[in-house]
Amino acid sequence: MIIEIFKAITLAGIPIALFSYYLIILTSTSEQTPTASNSKELKKELKNKTFIKDSEESLFKQMLRKKYIKFGGGFYGVLTFITYIHIEINQVLDFIRGFSGFKNFIDSIGLSMAVNFFIEAIMNLVLAFMWPIYWAKYMPIDSLWVWLIVAVIAHSLATRYALFKAKNKKLDDTSS
């Protein structure tokens, strides 16, 4: 059991905590810092909030915020987002490995490739929503409950800490 807890912390807890923390930090703007103190309040706040596009904000940050809000910002949404990114990265790498040369790649570009990418993106989204099944294939999970508890605790602590940091940053910015 101790080994299972250690595996869950290192393979799931730490990555989920880092991802949850940085999603909140990266998607918070100085004018629109979340006022929530935990992940449930944050999820409600994200549903009701309309974000103002900042002209100085990078395209990556805008896209990240859009996806983060789309997936909901809660525990299930963050894990769905992580799973979706994992699936997409693996598919892109498989796609690149599948071509024997640049000429073959150029020859395959066309409408059918765009349609295939669109269909695969939808299928990947559906698979990402079923993340417990997906991750059971890739992780050495012996006790699902231990992994879920570690993941929930990691997400909750990281979210609270990120919200605390975002609020303090906003307070420091307004007092300066």
C-alpha positions, 0 to 999 in steps of 0.5 A: 500500500505504501508503494502504491501511494508513492507511485500515485503521488509521483505519477499522478499527484505531482503532475496534476498539482503542477498542471492545476496550479499553472492553469490558474496562474497562467489564465489569471490576468491582473484585472480578472484574478479569480476571487474563489478560495477553492475549486468548487467556487472557482468552477462556479466563477468560471461559468459566470465570468466573461473574460476581456481579451487583453491585447498584450496577452499572448495567443497561447495564454488566450487559447489556454484560458479558452480550453480551461474554461471549456473543460470547467476548471474543476477536478474532472475538467482538469483531468479531462484537459490533461488527458486531451493534451496527452492524447493529442501529443501522442497522435501528433508524434505518431503522425510525424513518425508515420511519414517516411519523408517530406515528399510523402507528407506534402503529397498527403496534405489535402481535404481528407487530411483536414477531415481526418484531423477534425474527426480524430479531435472529436474522438479524442475529446470523447476519449478524454472525458473517459479519462479513468479508463484511458489512464488505467491503460498507461499507469501501473494502477493497482488501487484505483481509489488510492490514485483518485484520492491522491489526485483529488488532494493534489488538485485541491491543494494546488488550486487553493495555493494558486488562488491564494497566490493570485489574490496576493499578487493582485493585492500587491499590485493594487497597493504598489 
